[in-house]
Amino acid sequence: MDPVAALLEIASLLERERASRYRAKAFRQAAATFEELPEEVRTDPTRLRASRGIGESTFAVIRQAQNGAVPDYLVELRGDVEPERVSELRRKLRGDLHAHTDWSDGTTSIAVMAAAARAQGHEYQAITDHSPRLRVARGLSAERLREQIPLVRAESGDGFTLLAGIEVDILEDGALDQDPDLLAELDVVVASVHSKLRMDARPMTARMIAAVSHPRVNVLGHCTGRLVEGDRGTRPPSVFDAAAVFAACAENGVAVEINSRPERQDPPDELIAIALAAGCLFSIDSDAHAPGQLSLLDHGAETAERAGVPAARIVTTWGLERLLAWTE
């Protein structure tokens, strides 16, 4: 087995199961290091093990692959990590409007995320790193976002389009945490609440309605902010008038995100039902922070199918031309 392929598959499996980001990064780093090494170092176990970026675990994987075996650790992960779920709706998804890179709190570069989206068979993928207010996630200032936009668009080609976007914070008064003129330059704007999640229902409702009424907002991200499992613990959903918020989404053509991360499962089924009744559009998104998490779209597709969301109302089943006509 090719050592680089083995290392990258291990990284992707670790990312899909949301294991420690450092473990996955170690395998991606080892793959990059191994590719750059001269042949005489690759084939010399002593020099290979001494190479910076090659640790004990990654060395073992490389050596087993070089000896013609599927590495033990890869065999273990293939058995332990839940495989991607195949469904009719998952096959209809043509892209993803919410993903992060190492420009904010993602783990890999723009180019690596683009390559992973291509490998998923996506027609398009949006890069939506965080906005300045979220300092813990290294949110992008207007200057950094302007610098990022051409780098994102440069990854398009051969039937694949990488969309320039942002996940912008919804501030306490419903304003958006980014230069309004700059938002107009983007292909996709996802608006999410990340602070004061326990705000009383009345001001939270007003806050969210103000945000989705902004003419540049396309998607309302993980609307309740809840966490139901995972290393970060659990968190109750924010409280708001869902009927009023989703009516505003429908009126303004803003899609309600079905966030595919298993630790979020956001919105819950009962809120999806309210959004359906309100006439909302939906966007099934991975909220990936690493390449292997792009495959989590299968969870979102399963949620949408269970809730009875028609594929025609899911914007990520649309082709690129129709999608961009909508976002504009």
RODO-2510 file (C-alpha; in nm, 4 decimals, decimal comma):
residues 328
     n   res          X          Y          Z
     1     m     0,0000     0,0000     0,0000
     2     d     0,1209     0,3496    -0,0757
     3     p     0,2454     0,5010     0,2524
     4     v     0,1091     0,8482     0,1762
     5     a    -0,2344     0,7081     0,0935
     6     a    -0,2325     0,5087     0,4184
     7     l    -0,1344     0,8113     0,6275
     8     l    -0,3985     1,0334     0,4679
     9     e    -0,6734     0,7734     0,5022
    10     i    -0,5906     0,7399     0,8715
    11     a    -0,6062     1,1188     0,9086
    12     s    -0,9444     1,1322     0,7342
    13     l    -1,0884     0,8564     0,9517
    14     l    -0,9670     1,0280     1,2674
    15     e    -1,1236     1,3526     1,1470
    16     r    -1,4549     1,1876     1,0653
    17     e    -1,4819     1,0478     1,4179
    18     r    -1,3796     1,3915     1,5581
    19     a    -1,0779     1,2490     1,7356
    20     s    -0,8056     1,4772     1,8676
    21     r    -0,7180     1,7259     1,5958
    22     y    -0,3525     1,6853     1,6877
    23     r    -0,3562     1,3119     1,6109
    24     a    -0,5054     1,3711     1,2670
    25     k    -0,2648     1,6586     1,1972
    26     a     0,0292     1,4351     1,2900
    27     f    -0,0650     1,1873     1,0171
    28     r    -0,1205     1,4632     0,7605
    29     q     0,2148     1,6155     0,8514
    30     a     0,3857     1,2782     0,8197
    31     a     0,2344     1,2313     0,4735
    32     a     0,3607     1,5731     0,3625
    33     t     0,7048     1,5058     0,5123
    34     f     0,7345     1,1632     0,3491
    35     e     0,6442     1,3017     0,0054
    36     e     0,9218     1,5598     0,0285
    37     l     1,1955     1,3210     0,1427
    38     p     1,4534     1,2003    -0,1081
    39     e     1,4216     0,8370    -0,2091
    40     e     1,7361     0,7338    -0,0235
    41     v     1,5848     0,8581     0,3050
    42     r     1,2435     0,7018     0,2398
    43     t     1,4052     0,3598     0,2015
    44     d     1,6463     0,3889     0,4945
    45     p     1,4513     0,3062     0,8154
    46     t     1,7049     0,4747     1,0425
    47     r     1,7106     0,8019     0,8525
    48     l     1,3354     0,7885     0,7940
    49     r     1,2601     0,7526     1,1653
    50     a     1,4960     1,0400     1,2436
    51     s     1,3171     1,2738     1,0012
    52     r     1,1341     1,5630     1,1592
    53     g     0,7593     1,5093     1,1265
    54     i     0,7814     1,1295     1,1412
    55     g     0,6837     0,9908     1,4818
    56     e     0,6663     0,6423     1,6235
    57     s     0,3088     0,5743     1,5103
    58     t     0,3469     0,7262     1,1644
    59     f     0,6786     0,5449     1,1145
    60     a     0,5095     0,2134     1,1892
    61     v     0,2375     0,2873     0,9349
    62     i     0,4919     0,3818     0,6683
    63     r     0,7054     0,0736     0,7225
    64     q     0,4098    -0,1649     0,7124
    65     a     0,2860    -0,0025     0,3917
    66     q     0,6337    -0,0206     0,2378
    67     n     0,6407    -0,3910     0,3183
    68     g     0,3214    -0,4468     0,1206
    69     a     0,0760    -0,4679     0,4096
    70     v    -0,2260    -0,2627     0,5035
    71     p    -0,1036    -0,0961     0,8260
    72     d    -0,2501    -0,2384     1,1470
    73     y    -0,3713     0,1025     1,2643
    74     l    -0,5571     0,1602     0,9384
    75     v    -0,7222    -0,1806     0,9645
    76     e    -0,8276    -0,0945     1,3195
    77     l    -0,9753     0,2410     1,2216
    78     r    -1,1599     0,0972     0,9227
    79     g    -1,3303    -0,1370     1,1651
    80     d    -1,3993     0,1199     1,4367
    81     v    -1,4968     0,4387     1,2530
    82     e    -1,8529     0,4477     1,1312
    83     p    -1,8532     0,4216     0,7506
    84     e    -2,0241     0,6845     0,5404
    85     r    -2,3982     0,6317     0,5195
    86     v    -2,5391     0,5947     0,1710
    87     s    -2,8827     0,7400     0,1028
    88     e    -3,0795     0,8724    -0,1909
    89     l    -3,0623     1,2286    -0,0601
    90     r    -2,6895     1,2091     0,0088
    91     r    -2,6346     1,1190    -0,3557
    92     k    -2,8291     1,4305    -0,4590
    93     l    -2,6128     1,6735    -0,2616
    94     r    -2,3892     1,8694    -0,4961
    95     g    -2,1980     2,0818    -0,2487
    96     d    -2,1542     2,2226     0,0980
    97     l    -2,1829     2,5844     0,2160
    98     h    -2,0050     2,5708     0,5544
    99     a    -1,6424     2,4665     0,6133
   100     h    -1,3326     2,6039     0,7841
   101     t    -0,9600     2,6146     0,7115
   102     d    -0,6488     2,6947     0,9124
   103     w    -0,7150     3,0619     0,8429
   104     s    -0,9472     3,0392     1,1450
   105     d    -1,0043     2,7247     1,3534
   106     g    -0,9785     2,4577     1,0851
   107     t    -0,6782     2,2255     1,0699
   108     t    -0,5666     2,2402     0,7068
   109     s    -0,5023     2,4811     0,4236
   110     i    -0,7481     2,6093     0,1667
   111     a    -0,5885     2,3872    -0,0978
   112     v    -0,6195     2,0718     0,1119
   113     m    -0,9857     2,1407     0,1866
   114     a    -1,0492     2,2042    -0,1826
   115     a    -0,8838     1,8749    -0,2764
   116     a    -1,0911     1,6896    -0,0180
   117     a    -1,4129     1,8453    -0,1508
   118     r    -1,3180     1,7385    -0,5030
   119     a    -1,2555     1,3863    -0,3731
   120     q    -1,6042     1,3884    -0,2216
   121     g    -1,7392     1,4542    -0,5697
   122     h    -1,8632     1,8034    -0,4863
   123     e    -1,9499     2,0452    -0,7628
   124     y    -1,8858     2,3305    -0,5208
   125     q    -1,7607     2,3921    -0,1693
   126     a    -1,7773     2,7125     0,0320
   127     i    -1,4966     2,8206     0,2627
   128     t    -1,6595     3,0041     0,5531
   129     d    -1,4006     3,0870     0,8143
   130     h    -1,5048     3,2802     1,1235
   131     s    -1,5386     3,6577     1,1599
   132     p    -1,3299     3,8828     1,3925
   133     r    -1,5476     3,8665     1,7057
   134     l    -1,4679     3,4972     1,7547
   135     r    -1,1108     3,5522     1,8689
   136     v    -1,0750     3,2035     2,0133
   137     a    -1,1221     3,0766     1,6560
   138     r    -0,8828     3,3319     1,5024
   139     g    -1,1691     3,5039     1,3241
   140     l    -1,0809     3,6903     1,0065
   141     s    -1,0488     4,0675     1,0120
   142     a    -1,1639     4,2516     0,7004
   143     e    -0,8005     4,2730     0,5889
   144     r    -0,7392     3,8979     0,6285
   145     l    -1,0671     3,8140     0,4545
   146     r    -0,9732     4,0356     0,1580
   147     e    -0,6418     3,8518     0,1436
   148     q    -0,8154     3,5129     0,1553
   149     i    -1,0792     3,5670    -0,1154
   150     p    -0,8498     3,5414    -0,4225
   151     l    -0,6710     3,2407    -0,2718
   152     v    -1,0029     3,0613    -0,2333
   153     r    -1,1198     3,1377    -0,5855
   154     a    -0,7841     3,0273    -0,7296
   155     e    -0,8665     2,6675    -0,6302
   156     s    -1,1581     2,6452    -0,8756
   157     g    -1,1338     2,4605    -1,2053
   158     d    -1,2091     2,1388    -1,3929
   159     g    -1,5765     2,1387    -1,3020
   160     f    -1,5242     2,2300    -0,9376
   161     t    -1,5811     2,5711    -0,7770
   162     l    -1,4484     2,6814    -0,4394
   163     l    -1,6763     2,9559    -0,3134
   164     a    -1,5539     3,2493    -0,1064
   165     g    -1,7622     3,2919     0,2053
   166     i    -1,7675     3,3569     0,5774
   167     e    -1,9428     3,2362     0,8886
   168     v    -2,0241     3,5740     1,0338
   169     d    -2,1163     3,6218     1,3984
   170     i    -2,4616     3,7527     1,4817
   171     l    -2,3930     4,0193     1,7435
   172     e    -2,6212     4,0848     2,0399
   173     d    -2,8222     4,3477     1,8523
   174     g    -2,8543     4,1360     1,5380
   175     a    -2,5783     4,3180     1,3482
   176     l    -2,3212     4,1158     1,1545
   177     d    -1,9566     4,1017     1,2546
   178     q    -1,7961     4,2047     0,9266
   179     d    -1,7674     4,5017     0,6899
   180     p    -2,1013     4,5159     0,5002
   181     d    -1,9299     4,6180     0,1759
   182     l    -1,6971     4,3198     0,2043
   183     l    -1,9890     4,0815     0,2561
   184     a    -2,1170     4,1919    -0,0843
   185     e    -1,7968     4,0571    -0,2434
   186     l    -1,8540     3,7060    -0,1111
   187     d    -2,0368     3,4163    -0,2730
   188     v    -2,1912     3,2820     0,0492
   189     v    -2,2627     3,4293     0,3926
   190     v    -2,3550     3,1985     0,6799
   191     a    -2,4755     3,3862     0,9898
   192     s    -2,4550     3,2135     1,3298
   193     v    -2,4910     3,2974     1,6971
   194     h    -2,1761     3,2119     1,8945
   195     s    -2,2099     3,4311     2,2044
   196     k    -2,4686     3,4893     2,4783
   197     l    -2,6485     3,1721     2,3791
   198     r    -2,8596     3,1855     2,6967
   199     m    -3,0136     3,5217     2,6078
   200     d    -3,3855     3,5496     2,6918
   201     a    -3,6213     3,4366     2,4181
   202     r    -3,7569     3,7791     2,3220
   203     p    -3,4217     3,9531     2,2556
   204     m    -3,2781     3,6340     2,0995
   205     t    -3,5718     3,6233     1,8583
   206     a    -3,5234     3,9891     1,7654
   207     r    -3,1497     3,9312     1,7276
   208     m    -3,1947     3,6406     1,4860
   209     i    -3,4699     3,8097     1,2836
   210     a    -3,2510     4,1164     1,2379
   211     a    -2,9670     3,8985     1,1102
   212     v    -3,1670     3,6948     0,8600
   213     s    -3,3272     4,0148     0,7338
   214     h    -2,9852     4,1434     0,6266
   215     p    -2,9714     4,1357     0,2449
   216     r    -2,6311     3,9626     0,2352
   217     v    -2,7171     3,6656     0,4599
   218     n    -2,7796     3,3370     0,2788
   219     v    -2,7801     3,0712     0,5526
   220     l    -2,8768     3,0696     0,9210
   221     g    -2,6126     2,8444     1,0783
   222     h    -2,6713     2,5897     1,3604
   223     c    -2,9657     2,7941     1,4861
   224     t    -3,0012     2,6624     1,8431
   225     g    -2,6295     2,6371     1,9235
   226     r    -2,6913     2,3164     2,1143
   227     l    -2,4394     2,0365     2,1744
   228     v    -2,5748     1,6889     2,2394
   229     e    -2,2561     1,4792     2,2597
   230     g    -1,8804     1,4863     2,2168
   231     d    -1,5629     1,6024     2,3878
   232     r    -1,6936     1,9572     2,4342
   233     g    -1,9723     1,8304     2,6569
   234     t    -2,3374     1,9131     2,6120
   235     r    -2,5122     2,2482     2,5884
   236     p    -2,8836     2,3246     2,5902
   237     p    -3,0412     2,4937     2,2874
   238     s    -3,0942     2,8662     2,2758
   239     v    -3,4548     2,9709     2,3308
   240     f    -3,6329     3,1799     2,0661
   241     d    -3,9626     3,2049     1,8832
   242     a    -3,8888     2,9521     1,6104
   243     a    -4,2039     3,0283     1,4117
   244     a    -4,1137     3,3977     1,3945
   245     v    -3,7483     3,3379     1,3084
   246     f    -3,8264     3,0830     1,0379
   247     a    -4,1003     3,3049     0,8935
   248     a    -3,8336     3,5744     0,8571
   249     c    -3,5990     3,3224     0,6924
   250     a    -3,8706     3,2257     0,4433
   251     e    -3,9569     3,5888     0,3719
   252     n    -3,5933     3,6782     0,3046
   253     g    -3,4961     3,3635     0,1153
   254     v    -3,2494     3,2562     0,3847
   255     a    -3,1856     2,8823     0,4131
   256     v    -3,2026     2,7132     0,7525
   257     e    -2,8900     2,5064     0,7962
   258     i    -2,9179     2,1386     0,8813
   259     n    -2,5824     2,1079     1,0531
   260     s    -2,4365     1,7633     0,9892
   261     r    -2,2037     1,7419     1,2872
   262     p    -2,3263     1,4605     1,5142
   263     e    -2,2424     1,6613     1,8256
   264     r    -2,4794     1,9363     1,7128
   265     q    -2,7784     1,7668     1,5420
   266     d    -2,9049     2,1199     1,4902
   267     p    -3,1857     2,2039     1,4407
   268     p    -3,3707     1,9297     1,6258
   269     d    -3,6487     1,7545     1,4363
   270     e    -3,9264     1,9587     1,5936
   271     l    -3,7708     2,2838     1,4705
   272     i    -3,7171     2,1426     1,1229
   273     a    -4,0910     2,0733     1,1165
   274     i    -4,1632     2,4377     1,2047
   275     a    -3,9234     2,5575     0,9344
   276     l    -4,0879     2,3260     0,6814
   277     a    -4,4307     2,4627     0,7678
   278     a    -4,2965     2,8183     0,7325
   279     g    -4,1851     2,7441     0,3757
   280     c    -3,8120     2,7676     0,4433
   281     l    -3,5286     2,6575     0,2233
   282     f    -3,2606     2,4380     0,3835
   283     s    -2,8859     2,3901     0,3428
   284     i    -2,7273     2,0601     0,4477
   285     d    -2,3746     2,1539     0,5558
   286     s    -2,0825     1,9702     0,7116
   287     d    -1,9419     2,2557     0,9247
   288     a    -1,6147     2,0732     0,8589
   289     h    -1,3035     2,1864     1,0421
   290     a    -1,0889     1,9188     0,8758
   291     p    -1,0967     1,7396     0,5388
   292     g    -1,2271     1,4107     0,6771
   293     q    -1,5291     1,5890     0,8238
   294     l    -1,6667     1,6841     0,4815
   295     s    -1,8078     1,3320     0,4677
   296     l    -2,0353     1,4109     0,7630
   297     l    -2,2905     1,5373     0,5123
   298     d    -2,4350     1,1864     0,5305
   299     h    -2,5610     1,2620     0,8827
   300     g    -2,7339     1,5788     0,7670
   301     a    -2,8912     1,3983     0,4732
   302     e    -3,0245     1,1312     0,7082
   303     t    -3,1737     1,4002     0,9343
   304     a    -3,3408     1,5747     0,6412
   305     e    -3,4837     1,2491     0,5072
   306     r    -3,6210     1,1563     0,8472
   307     a    -3,7841     1,4989     0,8752
   308     g    -3,9380     1,4760     0,5306
   309     v    -3,7533     1,7725     0,3799
   310     p    -3,8052     1,7695     0,0004
   311     a    -3,4808     1,7657    -0,1973
   312     a    -3,6058     2,0580    -0,4073
   313     r    -3,6029     2,2809    -0,0983
   314     i    -3,2432     2,1933    -0,0103
   315     v    -3,0174     2,4474    -0,1792
   316     t    -2,7151     2,2148    -0,1672
   317     t    -2,8926     1,9828    -0,4137
   318     w    -2,8988     2,2680    -0,6663
   319     g    -2,6450     2,3147    -0,9418
   320     l    -2,3906     2,5934    -0,9157
   321     e    -2,5628     2,8352    -1,1518
   322     r    -2,8936     2,8157    -0,9648
   323     l    -2,7175     2,8323    -0,6287
   324     l    -2,5274     3,1497    -0,7184
   325     a    -2,8393     3,3118    -0,8597
   326     w    -2,9972     3,2511    -0,5196
   327     t    -2,7025     3,3755    -0,3136
   328     e    -2,6809     3,6913    -0,5216
***
